[in-house]
Amino acid sequence: MFQLESVTFAVPERTLLQPLNLTLPPGEMIGLIGHNGSGKSTLIKLLARQQTATAGSILLDERPLHAWGEREFARQVAYLPQQLPAAESLTVRELVAFGRYPWHGLLGRFSVDDEQEVARAMELTDVTRFADNLVDTLSGGERQRVWLAMLLAQHTRYLLLDEPTSALDIAHQVEVLALVHRLSRELDLGVIVVLHDINMAARYCDHLVALHSGQLLMQGSPSELMNDACLEAIYGLPMTVIPHPDQQSSIAVARA
Amino acid sequence: MNSAALQPPSRLWLAALLLLCIGAALFSLHQQMPLAQWGALIWQPELNNLDQLLVYYSWLPRLCMAVLCGGALGLAGVLMQQVLRNPLASPTTLGVANGAQLALALATLYAPTLLVAREWLALLGGGLATLLVFALARRRGLSPLTLILAGLVVSLLLGAVNVMLMLLQPQGLAALFIWSAGSLSQNNWDGVLFLLPRLAAALLLIGWLVRPLRLLELDDSGARSLGVSLAKLRLLGLAVAVFMTACVVSSVGVIGFIGLAAPAIARLLGARTLQQRLLWAPLLGAALLLLTDFGVQYFAGNSSVLLPTGGVTALLGAPLLLWLIPRLRLPAGRPQLQPATQLPRLQREQPLLLLMALLLLGAAALALLFGLGPQGWSWVLDPQVLQWRIPRILGAAGAGLMLGLAGSLLQRLTGNPMASPELMGISAGAAMGLMLLLFIWIGAPLWARLGMGFLGALITLLIIISFARRHAYSPDRLLLVGIAIAALFDAVKMLVLSLNDPRGQSVLSWLSGSTYFVELPTALMAIACGVALLLLCLPLARWLTLLPLGESTPRSLGVPMRAARLSIMLAAAMLTAAATLLVGPLSFVGLMAPHMARMLGFHHARGQLLASALIGALLMVIADWLGRNILFPDQLPAGLLAALVGGVYLIWGLGRRR
C-alpha cells in the first residue's frame, strides 16, 4: 500500500504538486487522470522513486520510500517510463532478462529460477515467439508488450506505468490495457497507470484518481466519476456521458 | 529570457561597452606615455621621441588591428551561423581557422615564395578545410551537431598534422607559431593597411547579401518558396566568411573563440534579427578582442614574454562556451556512427576474442623483431636492439588497451556512441594536469605524474557529467563540453609553447604521443595498470549493460546510480590518465576501438570491453611500428600516427551513408 502524506514537489519556478494526501491500495488497477500539467506524471515518478519529493513523505507498506534499499525497492515496484529508451541491438530475451537484476544483483549468478521467470514473463505477455528478435525491429504494440514483460520479470507487487498507450493506435491501446488489466487480476498486482484517454481509463481501471493543477480533485470508481459535472471539473471542458452501446460501461464525449 | 529576447538590445549596453573600451584605451595609453605628450602625438608626432614613436608605430596599429580582427571575426561568425542556421558555427568550430593556419605553416616551411599572396593561401587552406567538413556532414543532412562534430574532427586532425610539422622541422618552429598563436603585436601600419581594404570589400558584399540572407531564418523549403537560390546564397555567404577569416589568420594568426562568442553574446543580449546581429556581433567582437589585448599588454608589461592574444581569447572563450551551452537552444539531432539495426551480432564471442588475442601477440612479436634497419628490412634478434624495442611495444600496447577500455566505458556510461576520452576532452584534461606538473616539478616521479593526470582527467569528467546530467546526457551537449575543454587545452598548450621555455620542446614531443622515451618500468606499469583495471571493470558488466538505457530504467531496476556512475568514471579517468602519460592526449584510439568492436558484432558489455581493449592495444602496436619505420631513420610518434589514421577512419565512419 502506498501512503502519501502532504507530498509536495516543486522546481525552481513553480510547484508541480501541491501538498497531497492519498492512499493507494494494493491489488487494484488505479488510473491517474487529469489535464496536461495536472501533476499525474510527477506523481507516478515520485511513487517510482525516479524523483524525490520536495516535502512530505511517501510510505510503501508503512516504510518511507527512502528507507528501502535500491534492489529491495525494485523487487516491490516496477516502473515503465513514458518514453521507452532505445534498446540498441538487444534481443527481446536479453531485455526481459534485465528485469532480473533486482534479484541477482551485480555479481550474482543468473540462476534457473531467473530463467524461468523470464520465460514466464514472455509467456504472459505473449512475446515468446519474438524472443530472439531485436527489440528495435518490433512494432510499437509489440515493443510495449516486451517492456511489460521486463517489468513482469521483475516479479514485483506493483507496476507503475506512465502513459503506456500514448504512442499506440487504438487497437494496440486496447490490447495493452486489456493485458495489463488481466495481469492485475491474475497475478494480484497493484497497477498504477497514467492515462490520457478517459474512456480507456474508465473501462479498464478499478479506481480513478483525478488531479487538477497539482492537487487531488476527486477519486472514486469509474462509475462515480463518469458524469458530466465531474469530467468538466477534471478536464475544464463540457463533456457528456452516454451509455456504451454494447457494454455496461459508459463513454464520455466532448461537447464543445 | 524570452520576453527580453523580443526587445532590441538596449543602447545602454552599447554605451557602457564603448566607455569601457575608451577607458581601457586611455589607461593603456597613459602607461605608454605621459599625458603631456598626448597633444603632440595627435598634431605632429615627433619621430625622434621614443615614447611617441612606440605609440605611433606599435600601440596605435595594434589597437586598430584588435578592432579590425575582432570585428571581422564577429562578422564572419554571424554570417556562418546565419548561412548554416547553426548557433555554434564559427571560424574556429568549423575548422576554417585551423585550415588557413596549416596552409600558411606549410607554405612557410616548404614554399616561402608563395607567402606574397598569403591571404589567398589562407583562403585556400580554410576553404579546403570547410569543404572537408561539409563533405563529412553533408550526407547527414548538414544537421547542426554533425557539422560541429565534423569540424571538431577536422580541427583535431589538422592540429595533429601541425604538430607533426613542428616535430619534423624543429628549426621552423618559431615561424609556425606566428601562424598559430595569434599575436597582435605590430611594428608598423602595414598590417592594418593590409586588412582594411580587404575587409571593406567583404563588408560591401555582405551589405548586398543582407536581404536574401534574412530569408534563411525560415527553413529551407520556406526560403526556396520565396525564390531564393539557397545553394548559391550559402556558398557566397560562406565564401565571404571564410575569406574574412583567412585575412585575419594571414595577418595575425588564429584568434580563438571571438567568432563564436561575439554572435552568441549578441544573441543573449537580445539581438534577434539578422541586422541587429550583423551590427552587434562585430562591435562585441572588436570590444572583446580589444579589452583582452589591453589586458594582455598590461599583464605582460614590458617583459620580453610574447603573450599571444589569440591564445588568451581561447583561454577566456572556453569557460564562456561552457556557460553558454545550457543556454543555447539546439535543434535535436543525434550523430551516430552507425544506425542500430545494421550492426552485426556475434553468437559466440570467445573464438573471435581468442583470435584477436593471438593477433595481438603476433603483431607484438613482429613489431619487436622485424623492422627497417640500416641494412633495409630485416629481422633483428640482437638483445641490444630488443631491449630498446620491448618497452616501447609494451608501452604502446598498454596505452592502447587502456584507451580502448576507457572509450568503451564512456560510451556505455553515457549511452552515446561518440563518447571517447579524446572527443570529450578527458585526455586534454589529463594532459593539462601533466603539463602543469612538468612546469612546477621538473623530473617528477611516475606516481606524481600519474596522480596529476588522474586529477586532471577526473575534474574534466566531473565537469562534463554535471553538465550532461541536466540535459539527460544528450549527445550534443556532451560533445559541446568536450569541444570547449579541447579548445581550452589547445589555448593552454599554445601559451605554454609560446613561452619559449626549453621545457616546451619536451612537452611537445610528449604531447604528440611518442613512445620513444618510455622506459621498462613505465611500460610494465602500463600493462599492469591496464590489465588490472580491465579485470576490475569486467564485474561491472551488468551495470554497463543497463546504463545505456538512460536514467529511469536502470534506476527502476535498482541499480545504485551514483555508485555505478562514480565507479565507472573513476576507472575511465584512471585509464585515460595512464594512457595519456604514455602516448599523449590525441590518438582517437578510444573512439575507434569500441566502434570497431561494435562493428565486429560484440554487443554484450563484457565482450565489448575485452574486444575494445584488444583492438586498442593492436592499433597502438601497429601505430608504433609504423611510426618507427615509415620515415626511417626519422621517427613519427605512435600517438600522432594513431590520430592520423583514426581521424581518417572517423571521417570515413561519419561520412558513410545511412
Contacts between the chains, C-beta under 8 A, distances in Angstrom:
chain1	res1	chain2	res2	distance
A	48	B	552	7.8
A	48	B	556	5.9
A	49	B	555	7.3
A	49	B	556	7.7
A	50	B	551	7.8
A	50	B	552	5.3
A	50	B	555	6.2
A	50	B	556	6.9
A	69	B	558	7.9
A	70	B	558	4.4
A	70	B	559	6.9
A	70	B	560	4.8
A	71	B	558	3.8
A	72	B	558	7.6
A	73	B	558	6.4
A	74	B	556	6.4
A	74	B	557	5.4
A	74	B	558	3.0
A	75	B	558	7.4
A	77	B	556	7.6
A	78	B	556	6.5
A	79	B	552	6.9
A	79	B	556	3.9
A	81	B	550	7.9
A	81	B	552	4.3
A	81	B	553	6.7
A	81	B	556	7.8
A	85	B	415	8.0
A	85	B	548	7.9
A	85	B	549	4.3
A	85	B	550	4.2
A	85	B	552	7.9
A	85	B	553	5.6
A	86	B	340	6.9
A	87	B	549	7.1
A	88	B	340	4.3
A	88	B	343	7.9
A	88	B	548	6.9
A	89	B	340	5.6
A	89	B	341	7.8
A	89	B	343	5.1
A	89	B	345	6.4
A	89	B	603	4.7
A	90	B	603	7.7
A	98	B	545	7.4
A	98	B	546	6.2
A	98	B	549	7.8
A	98	B	553	7.8
A	98	B	557	6.3
A	99	B	557	7.1
A	101	B	542	6.6
A	101	B	546	6.6
A	101	B	557	4.6
A	101	B	558	6.3
A	101	B	559	6.9
A	102	B	557	6.0
A	102	B	558	4.2
A	106	B	539	6.8
A	106	B	540	7.2
A	106	B	542	5.4
A	106	B	543	6.5
A	107	B	539	5.8
A	134	B	340	8.0
A	134	B	341	6.6
A	136	B	340	5.5
A	136	B	341	5.9
A	137	B	341	6.3
A	154	B	557	7.1
